[in-house]
Amino acid sequence: MLEKHNKLINFILFQVGWFACVLGGNTIALATTIAILAVHLTVVTSWKKERELLVVTLLVGSAIDSFLGNLNILQFPGDSRVLPLWLACLWVLFGTTLRHSMDWTGTHKLLGSLGGMIAGPLSYLAGSKLSDISLAQPQWQTLLILAVIWALVIPMLQTFSAIWLEKYQRTQKQP
């Protein structure tokens, strides 16, 4: 029961964080991300176990969004090619879900890929309506590109998570 409760809290915190980042801008995004990470790290069994996944998710996600920004698929405010801080914060927050509320995407990779293919582009579409980021036109092509990316990103991050978790567990068993 406690595990389901923690997954629900994780899901709710991510949603709160998503809205805070998208609607609040950089300062609110950073403050909210720090607060959510503080709560998250009190619930997880080990900071070491989470650390690499959060960092890798931040790096992979920021690289993808920066690449999309430089291709003008994502259009950042002021014609900037620099990823907004709030978008990087979203990637950290997304990393907090991978072993928790979204752990099913690791055990059911095909469903996770399909879920990413649908939810990823919808998240960008909603974010573009609520923030100062725009999607390139024609929008359907941008959403298709995002669908392909997210169909690959979810299983990739979950595979990394499984490899890292196995490595972490092996090192914990050694004398």
C-alpha positions in Angstrom: 0.0 0.0 0.0 2.8 2.4 0.9 4.4 1.8 -2.5 1.2 2.8 -4.3 0.9 5.8 -2.1 4.4 6.9 -2.9 3.8 6.4 -6.7 0.7 8.6 -6.4 2.7 11.3 -4.6 5.4 11.0 -7.2 2.9 11.4 -10.0 1.2 14.4 -8.3 4.5 16.1 -7.6 5.6 15.7 -11.2 2.3 17.3 -12.4 2.7 20.2 -10.0 6.3 20.6 -11.1 5.3 20.5 -14.8 2.8 23.3 -14.4 5.1 25.3 -12.2 7.9 25.0 -14.8 5.8 25.8 -17.8 3.8 28.6 -16.3 6.3 30.0 -13.8 9.4 30.6 -15.8 13.0 30.0 -14.7 13.0 31.2 -11.0 9.8 29.4 -10.1 10.9 26.3 -12.0 14.2 26.1 -10.2 12.6 26.7 -6.7 9.9 24.1 -7.4 12.3 21.6 -8.7 14.5 21.9 -5.7 11.5 21.5 -3.4 10.2 18.5 -5.3 13.7 16.9 -5.3 13.9 17.4 -1.5 10.5 15.6 -1.0 11.5 12.9 -3.6 14.8 12.2 -1.9 13.1 11.7 1.5 10.9 9.0 0.0 13.5 7.1 -2.1 15.7 4.5 -0.3 19.0 5.9 -1.6 20.1 9.2 -3.1 23.0 7.3 -4.7 20.5 5.0 -6.5 18.6 8.0 -7.9 21.5 10.4 -8.6 22.8 8.9 -11.9 19.3 8.5 -13.4 18.4 12.1 -12.6 21.7 13.4 -14.1 21.4 11.2 -17.2 17.8 12.2 -17.7 18.8 15.9 -17.4 21.7 15.5 -19.8 19.9 13.4 -22.4 16.7 15.5 -22.3 18.5 18.8 -22.4 20.6 17.6 -25.3 17.6 16.5 -27.2 15.7 19.7 -26.6 18.8 21.8 -27.4 19.3 19.9 -30.6 15.6 20.4 -31.5 16.0 24.1 -30.7 19.0 24.4 -32.9 17.1 22.8 -35.7 14.3 25.3 -35.1 11.8 22.4 -34.4 11.4 23.9 -30.9 11.5 27.7 -31.0 12.7 29.3 -27.8 11.9 32.9 -26.8 13.9 35.8 -28.3 15.1 33.6 -31.2 17.5 32.0 -28.7 19.1 28.6 -29.2 19.8 28.3 -25.5 17.5 25.8 -23.6 15.5 27.7 -21.0 16.3 26.7 -17.4 12.6 25.7 -16.8 12.8 23.1 -19.6 15.9 21.6 -18.1 14.1 21.5 -14.7 11.3 19.5 -16.4 13.8 16.9 -17.4 15.1 16.5 -13.9 11.5 16.2 -12.6 10.8 13.6 -15.4 13.8 11.6 -14.1 12.1 11.4 -10.7 9.2 9.4 -12.2 11.2 6.7 -14.1 11.6 4.3 -11.1 8.4 5.3 -9.4 5.1 6.4 -11.0 6.4 5.4 -14.4 8.3 2.3 -13.5 5.8 0.3 -15.6 7.4 1.8 -18.7 10.5 -0.2 -17.8 8.8 -3.6 -17.3 6.5 -3.1 -20.4 8.9 -1.4 -22.8 6.5 -1.6 -25.8 3.7 0.0 -23.8 6.2 2.5 -22.5 7.3 3.4 -26.0 3.7 3.7 -27.1 2.9 5.9 -24.1 5.9 8.1 -24.8 4.9 8.3 -28.4 1.5 9.7 -27.4 2.2 11.6 -24.1 5.5 13.2 -25.1 4.2 15.2 -28.1 1.0 16.1 -26.2 3.2 17.5 -23.4 5.1 19.6 -25.8 1.9 20.8 -27.5 0.4 21.8 -24.1 3.6 23.4 -23.1 3.7 25.4 -26.3 0.2 26.7 -25.6 1.1 27.7 -22.0 4.6 29.0 -22.3 6.8 31.1 -24.6 8.1 28.1 -26.6 6.7 27.5 -30.1 6.6 24.4 -32.2 7.7 24.6 -35.8 5.1 24.6 -38.6 3.6 22.5 -39.9 2.8 21.4 -36.4 1.9 17.8 -37.3 5.4 17.2 -38.6 6.9 18.6 -35.3 4.5 16.3 -33.3 5.5 13.3 -35.5 9.2 14.0 -34.9 8.5 14.3 -31.1 6.5 11.1 -31.2 9.5 9.2 -32.7 11.9 10.7 -30.2 9.7 9.9 -27.2 9.1 6.4 -28.5 12.9 5.9 -28.2 13.7 8.0 -25.2 11.4 6.2 -22.7 12.9 2.7 -23.3 16.4 4.1 -23.6 16.2 5.8 -20.2 14.5 2.8 -18.6 17.3 0.6 -20.0 19.9 2.9 -18.5 17.9 2.8 -15.2 17.9 -1.0 -15.1 21.6 -1.3 -15.9 22.5 1.3 -13.3 20.2 -0.2 -10.7 21.8 -3.7 -11.2 25.3 -2.2 -10.9 24.3 -0.3 -7.8 22.8 -3.5 -6.2 26.0 -5.5 -7.0 28.2 -2.9 -5.4 26.0 -2.9 -2.3 26.4 -6.7 -1.9 30.2 -6.5 -2.0 32.0 -6.6 1.4 
